[in-house]
Amino acid sequence: MERAAWLRSFGLGRDPFEAPDARRDEVLALEPMGMLHVRYADVHGATEVPHSCLIEGVPGSGRTALCMQLVAEDEHAAIQRPGLGRRVVPIDRFTDVARGVEERRGGEITVCEAIDLVLHRIVPEVVDEVLGVANDGTRPRRPVADAAAAIESAGPSACRDLVVLQALYDRADGAPSRTMLLRDRFALSGGVLAEASRSWGLVLLGSSALLGTVLVWFGDRRDAALVRALPSVAPEWAQALPWIGLGLILSAGLGLLGRWTVAGLFSRSRVSRAMRSIVVTDRDAEDLATCLNEWRPVDLRRVPKRGAIEPRLELLDRLERIVRLLGWRSIALVVDGVGDDDLSRRAIKSLLDERIVQRSGTSVVLAAPPAAVEDLHVPCSRVVLEWPVPALRRLIQSRLDRCADRPIAAPSLDALFEPAITRAEIDGWLARWSTPRAALDAMHRLVAAHTEPTPLQRPALDAVDEPQAPAPAAQPITRATLERVLGRQRPA
């Protein structure tokens, strides 16, 4: 009997055991929160403070499924309770991300690069919300209706903070144009020393040119009028007074223009140094320098220097403030796809640095294999993923329920095996498998072996008038199939 027909005979519309991995699991995608991980409550409670949490689990223990459920639940809770939820930032395939950072940096990943990575992940999403970019379903829904108005309510300082973050950590494609769009959205036109210097310098230079023209044109009458108006002043000094004033105005204008020029060159130098240290943005320093020189809304003392962590922590503080304005309580980084190689260990150590995990506005939830964190000592909660037999039974039964052909009730796990195989024997296999991945793989192999086609005996005569034999009824998985696929169960 074919597998699909065998499953339908038990009231199942799809295969509940076919799951290549959590992100391609069609059954899990039907209702992610309907099959909660056995340690979901522990992990979610450990990160409610907000507080960072380190999740240890062997391959197949459900690390990815747990991270997916944390992301889905936190987004739902934030929409239901504005101002109390967490802005979740998922990072999948963390090992590949860390490898890319090290390749661009040309050295080992450090705490500075870890903070840059956090900022680079969330800043583009915030900018999208402010600019009204349509949500493609991959970004979280926001609790506030108008993100730009929420940031504007905090004053120009919050608006400039977002522009600084955008200029440094936005996506490479179209970043300068997005800076100008933010400027127009917040109606910011400068206000810093360099912009004021240029404006006043142009005014003073124009005034000097106009005054010089007047002095030359009306020279003789001007000198006679000044001598009559200042009889107590020597004639030569009275005649020199207009030229002294003109010189003062001209020197002031040239000084302000010079200061503006120096400020522009200084900003270009600072931005270039910043981009040499911020490696995760994949941004060309020249593009960013051009962007900041076209419009100077930033105090460049905030721009991080190479290897300096304090400016980055300050930028993270400003991002946390913006996130709170948008209706979130804190930022939660959910990290998955961690390996147990040396590169992953370096990246984990940098991301779980004490200066990051002990912050009140940012928390890290990192799922990793035990071998990658066995020597790691960090001030955060630790949760070990273990699956007792009752939890594995509940998980498999929940998958059977979601694959049932309604209104037919889903079968129990025991009903898929022949009565000679007792519940205790099935529990022994579940204890031996010990993880969802192993249990689902074993059940998938059992169903495939039990339903594999067998050669049919064709009749000797072509008797078309004879009635066809009825299709054989579906048989539960037999002990022979169980022992052929998995071997004999060893006594405990």
Secondary structure, DSSP 4 states (H G I P E B T S, - for coil): --HHHHHHHTTBSS-TT--SSGGG-HHHHH-GGGS--TTHHHHHHHTSSS--EEEE--TTSSHHHHHHHHHHHHHHHHHHSTTTSEEEEEE-SHHHHHHHHHHHHTS---HHHHHHHHHHHHHHHHHHHHHTPPP-SSSPPPSSS-HHHHHHTT-HHHHHHHHHHHHHHS-STTHHHHHHHHHHHHT----SHHHHHHHHHHHHHHHHHHHHHHHHHTHHHHHHHHHHH-TTS-HHHHHHHHHHHHHHHHHHHHHHHHHHHHHHHHHHHHHHHHHHH--TT---HHHHHHHHHHS--S-GGGSPPTT-SHHHHHHHHHHHHHHHHTT-SEEEEEE----SSHHHHHHHHHHT-HHHHT-SSEEEEEEE-HHHHTT---SSEEEE----HHHHHHHHHHHHHHTB-TTSPPPPTGGGB-TTS-HHHHHHHHHHH-SHHHHHHHHHHHHHHHT---PPPPPSS--TTSPPPPPPPP-PBPHHHHHHHH-PPPP-
